[in-house]
Amino acid sequence: MKYFALFLVAVVVIIGLNFVLPDTDESKLPELKISAYVFCDDTITDPYDSGQDAKYCFKELEVGNTLLLASVNNPDVFNLCFTFEFSGGIIEMTSKDKDVQLSTSELDLFNSDAAVNQRKFGFSMSCPDGGYINANPSGSGGGFKIIDETILSDDGYPGREYFLSVSAYEFADEAHPVITAAVKLTQLRDINSGRGQSGVAYYSVELVSVEYGDKYQMILDSLA
């Protein structure tokens, strides 16, 4: 009887763990997709030679793959744009160095010329699944110049890198991200963008890394 009782206890514990622990199927792991507004033509290597007929579209970022962002062609157009897919939670993008202005609006992804007072600005922005966040590096010459009493300079140089961190949170725990990613923007050339003001029109973008939090990293380690 004693062994039978221990057996029953073990069965109950195993069943209980199945309810408590996350599904160990790798296909059930949460997934964060980050897409950027970039040149549709992958063969373009120098955006300054692309011409005025260049077409832009959203493409999903992949680790280690560098893409060319759309042109910052007007100080009132916020078209360095990122969209996100993450079911069941929220996404936060942050410029920890406070050198990339982030913004969003419920009215228009790109143009805030007529609704600038309804656009949110900051160095950290959040959005839901399917949402978007615009970015303007300090050297672009676009966007507002003062955020939280921080003045954005136009200082820049070829190869200058800007880093953005992206965190995905489940609604059940908005204090600890389940996925974190690093996105790098790199300034291209050191010339006036042709808008009558100082600033650089083009940047490349690269997804540097994607990491799972402790909750799911243990599952990945067990599957390795």
C-alpha positions in Angstrom: 0.0 0.0 0.0 2.8 2.4 0.8 4.4 2.0 -2.6 1.0 2.4 -4.3 0.3 5.6 -2.3 3.7 7.0 -3.4 2.9 6.1 -7.0 -0.4 8.0 -6.8 1.4 11.0 -5.3 4.0 10.9 -8.2 1.2 10.8 -10.8 -0.5 13.8 -9.2 2.7 15.8 -9.1 3.4 15.0 -12.8 -0.1 16.0 -13.8 0.2 19.2 -11.8 3.5 20.1 -13.4 1.9 19.7 -16.8 -0.4 22.5 -15.9 2.2 24.8 -14.3 5.1 24.4 -16.7 4.9 25.9 -20.3 4.5 23.6 -23.2 7.8 22.1 -24.1 6.9 21.9 -27.8 9.3 24.4 -29.5 6.5 25.4 -31.9 4.5 26.7 -28.9 7.2 29.2 -28.0 6.1 32.8 -28.4 7.5 34.5 -31.4 8.4 38.1 -32.1 8.6 39.4 -35.6 10.1 42.8 -36.3 9.7 44.3 -39.8 11.2 47.5 -41.1 10.2 49.9 -43.9 13.1 49.3 -46.4 14.0 49.3 -50.1 12.0 46.6 -51.9 14.9 46.0 -54.3 17.6 43.9 -52.5 20.1 44.6 -55.2 20.5 48.3 -54.3 23.8 48.8 -52.5 24.0 52.6 -52.4 20.6 54.2 -51.7 21.9 57.6 -52.9 22.1 56.1 -56.4 18.6 54.5 -56.3 16.8 57.4 -58.0 13.4 59.0 -57.1 11.4 56.0 -58.3 12.7 53.7 -55.6 9.9 51.6 -54.0 9.7 50.8 -50.3 8.0 48.0 -48.4 8.0 46.3 -45.0 10.3 43.3 -44.7 10.9 41.1 -41.6 14.3 41.5 -40.1 16.5 38.5 -39.7 19.6 38.2 -37.4 22.7 39.2 -39.3 20.9 40.4 -42.4 21.5 44.1 -43.2 18.8 46.0 -45.1 18.6 49.6 -46.3 15.9 51.8 -44.6 13.7 54.1 -46.6 14.8 57.7 -47.0 14.3 60.3 -44.4 13.1 62.7 -47.1 11.3 65.3 -45.0 11.6 66.6 -41.4 7.8 66.1 -41.0 7.7 62.5 -42.4 8.4 59.8 -39.9 9.1 56.9 -42.3 11.9 55.0 -40.5 9.1 52.7 -39.4 9.0 49.4 -37.6 6.0 47.1 -37.3 5.7 44.2 -34.8 4.0 40.8 -34.5 3.7 39.3 -31.0 0.5 37.6 -30.1 -0.8 37.9 -26.5 1.2 40.8 -25.3 2.8 44.2 -25.9 6.1 45.4 -27.5 8.4 48.1 -26.2 11.2 49.8 -28.2 13.8 51.9 -26.4 16.7 54.1 -27.3 18.8 53.6 -24.1 21.4 56.2 -25.3 18.6 58.7 -26.1 20.0 59.3 -29.5 17.0 58.0 -31.5 13.7 59.8 -31.3 10.7 57.3 -31.2 7.1 58.2 -32.0 3.7 56.8 -32.8 0.3 58.1 -33.7 -3.2 56.5 -34.1 -3.8 58.7 -37.2 -1.0 58.0 -39.6 2.2 55.8 -39.7 4.4 58.3 -41.5 3.1 61.9 -41.8 2.6 64.0 -38.7 2.6 67.3 -40.4 -1.1 68.0 -39.7 -1.3 66.2 -36.4 1.9 66.6 -34.6 0.2 67.4 -31.3 -1.5 64.0 -31.5 1.7 62.1 -32.0 3.5 60.7 -29.0 7.3 61.2 -28.8 9.9 59.8 -26.5 12.9 57.5 -26.1 10.7 54.6 -25.2 7.5 53.6 -27.0 5.0 50.7 -26.6 2.6 49.2 -29.0 0.3 46.1 -29.2 0.6 43.2 -31.6 0.3 44.6 -35.2 1.4 48.0 -34.0 4.2 50.3 -35.3 6.8 52.6 -33.9 8.7 55.3 -35.9 12.4 56.1 -35.4 14.5 59.1 -36.2 18.2 59.0 -35.4 19.6 62.3 -34.0 21.6 62.7 -37.2 18.6 62.5 -39.6 17.5 66.0 -39.1 13.9 64.8 -38.9 11.3 65.0 -36.1 11.1 67.1 -33.0 14.3 68.3 -31.5 13.5 68.3 -27.8 12.2 65.3 -25.8 12.0 65.5 -22.1 14.3 68.5 -22.2 16.9 66.5 -24.1 18.0 68.3 -27.3 18.8 66.0 -30.2 21.9 67.1 -32.1 22.5 66.7 -35.8 26.0 65.3 -35.1 26.8 62.3 -37.2 29.4 60.6 -39.2 29.6 57.7 -41.7 29.4 54.4 -39.8 27.8 55.9 -36.7 25.7 53.3 -35.0 22.5 53.7 -33.1 21.1 50.8 -31.0 17.5 50.1 -30.2 16.3 47.5 -27.7 13.0 45.7 -28.3 11.2 43.8 -25.5 8.1 41.7 -25.8 5.9 41.2 -22.7 3.1 38.8 -22.1 -0.1 40.3 -20.7 0.3 37.9 -17.7 3.6 39.5 -16.8 4.4 43.0 -18.0 7.4 43.3 -15.7 9.7 40.6 -17.3 10.1 40.4 -21.1 9.9 36.9 -22.6 11.8 38.0 -25.7 14.4 40.8 -26.1 16.0 41.9 -29.3 18.7 44.4 -30.4 18.3 46.5 -33.5 21.2 48.5 -35.0 20.9 51.5 -37.3 24.0 52.6 -39.1 24.5 56.0 -40.8 25.4 56.0 -44.5 27.6 58.7 -45.9 28.3 62.2 -44.5 26.4 64.5 -46.8 23.5 66.9 -46.7 20.3 65.0 -47.5 19.1 67.7 -49.9 16.2 69.0 -47.8 17.7 72.4 -47.1 18.9 71.4 -43.7 21.6 69.4 -42.0 20.9 65.7 -41.8 21.5 62.3 -43.3 18.8 60.7 -45.4 19.8 57.0 -45.3 20.6 54.4 -42.7 21.0 50.6 -42.8 19.2 48.4 -40.3 20.2 45.0 -38.8 18.7 42.7 -36.3 21.7 42.0 -34.1 20.2 39.5 -31.6 17.1 37.8 -30.3 17.0 36.2 -26.9 14.4 34.5 -24.8 13.9 35.2 -21.1 14.5 32.6 -18.4 11.0 31.2 -18.7 11.5 29.9 -22.2 15.3 29.7 -22.4 15.2 26.6 -20.2 12.9 24.9 -22.7 15.2 25.8 -25.6 18.2 24.5 -23.7 16.4 21.2 -23.0 15.7 20.8 -26.7 19.3 21.5 -27.8 
